[in-house]
Amino acid sequence: MRRPLIPRLMLAAALLLALYFALLGGEYSLFDLRRAEADLETRRAAIGVARGEVDSLNARIHALRHDDDALERIARERYGFIRDGETLYRIAEPDTASSAPDTASSAPPR
């Protein structure tokens, strides 16, 4: 004998409702999980970039502490240090505001 249709529909509706609340309802839904995973990947990438910067800075610190040539190069480039007997020549770009001709005085008279 066949079961009545209404209890089967109610069972199917209850199962669908339970599935809906299991996946999309509550405090932590499937969408929250996806968002959290994307945020985790973004933060892991940022940590990788930061670790690369830290490694680079540690290598520079090591070079400045233990390599006299690197220390001398920084002193010469950044601070203009020179050795005894050397002459320092600084080449500067001309100032555009002071080197531009005065257009009012160079205009032909009318």
C-alpha positions as CSV (number, residue, x, y, z in Angstrom):
1,M,0.0,0.0,0.0
2,R,1.2,3.5,-0.9
3,R,2.0,6.1,1.8
4,P,0.0,9.3,1.7
5,L,1.6,12.2,-0.2
6,I,1.4,14.9,2.4
7,P,3.7,13.2,5.0
8,R,6.3,12.6,2.2
9,L,6.2,16.3,1.2
10,M,6.5,17.4,4.8
11,L,9.5,15.2,5.2
12,A,11.1,16.5,2.0
13,A,10.4,20.1,3.1
14,A,11.9,19.4,6.6
15,L,15.0,18.0,5.0
16,L,15.4,20.9,2.6
17,L,14.9,23.3,5.5
18,A,17.5,21.5,7.6
19,L,19.9,21.6,4.7
20,Y,19.3,25.3,4.1
21,F,20.0,26.1,7.8
22,A,23.1,23.8,7.8
23,L,24.7,25.5,4.8
24,L,23.4,29.1,4.8
25,G,21.8,29.7,8.2
26,G,23.3,30.4,11.6
27,E,26.2,32.4,12.7
28,Y,28.8,30.9,10.3
29,S,27.3,30.2,6.9
30,L,28.9,28.9,3.8
31,F,29.3,32.5,2.5
32,D,31.1,33.4,5.8
33,L,33.4,30.4,5.3
34,R,34.3,31.5,1.7
35,R,34.9,35.1,2.9
36,A,37.2,33.9,5.7
37,E,39.2,31.6,3.3
38,A,39.7,34.6,0.9
39,D,40.7,36.8,3.8
40,L,43.2,34.1,5.0
41,E,44.8,33.9,1.5
42,T,45.1,37.7,1.4
43,R,46.8,37.7,4.8
44,R,49.1,34.9,3.9
45,A,50.2,36.8,0.8
46,A,50.8,39.9,2.9
47,I,52.9,37.9,5.3
48,G,55.0,36.5,2.4
49,V,55.6,40.1,1.2
50,A,56.5,41.2,4.7
51,R,58.9,38.3,5.2
52,G,60.6,39.1,1.9
53,E,61.1,42.7,3.1
54,V,62.4,41.5,6.5
55,D,64.9,39.2,4.8
56,S,66.1,42.0,2.5
57,L,66.5,44.4,5.5
58,N,68.3,41.7,7.5
59,A,70.7,41.1,4.6
60,R,71.3,44.9,4.3
61,I,72.0,45.1,8.1
62,H,74.4,42.2,7.8
63,A,76.2,43.9,4.9
64,L,76.5,47.2,6.7
65,R,77.8,45.5,9.9
66,H,80.3,43.2,8.2
67,D,81.2,44.6,4.7
68,D,83.3,47.8,4.7
69,D,82.8,48.3,1.0
70,A,79.0,48.5,1.4
71,L,79.4,50.9,4.3
72,E,81.7,53.1,2.3
73,R,79.3,53.0,-0.7
74,I,76.4,54.2,1.5
75,A,78.6,57.0,3.0
76,R,79.7,58.2,-0.4
77,E,76.3,58.0,-2.1
78,R,74.1,59.3,0.7
79,Y,76.3,61.7,2.6
80,G,78.9,62.8,0.0
81,F,81.9,61.5,1.9
82,I,85.2,61.5,0.1
83,R,88.7,60.2,0.8
84,D,91.7,62.4,1.4
85,G,92.9,63.8,-1.9
86,E,89.6,63.2,-3.8
87,T,87.6,66.0,-5.2
88,L,83.8,65.9,-5.1
89,Y,81.8,67.2,-8.1
90,R,78.1,67.5,-7.7
91,I,76.0,67.8,-10.8
92,A,72.6,69.4,-10.2
93,E,69.7,69.8,-12.5
94,P,69.0,73.5,-13.3
95,D,66.1,75.0,-11.4
96,T,63.2,75.2,-13.8
97,A,61.6,78.2,-12.1
98,S,64.7,80.4,-12.2
99,S,66.0,79.3,-15.6
100,A,62.8,79.9,-17.5
101,P,62.9,83.1,-19.5
102,D,60.5,85.8,-18.5
103,T,57.8,85.7,-21.1
104,A,56.4,89.2,-20.3
105,S,59.7,91.0,-21.0
106,S,60.6,88.9,-24.1
107,A,57.3,89.4,-25.8
108,P,57.5,91.7,-28.9
109,P,55.9,95.1,-28.4
110,R,52.6,95.7,-30.0
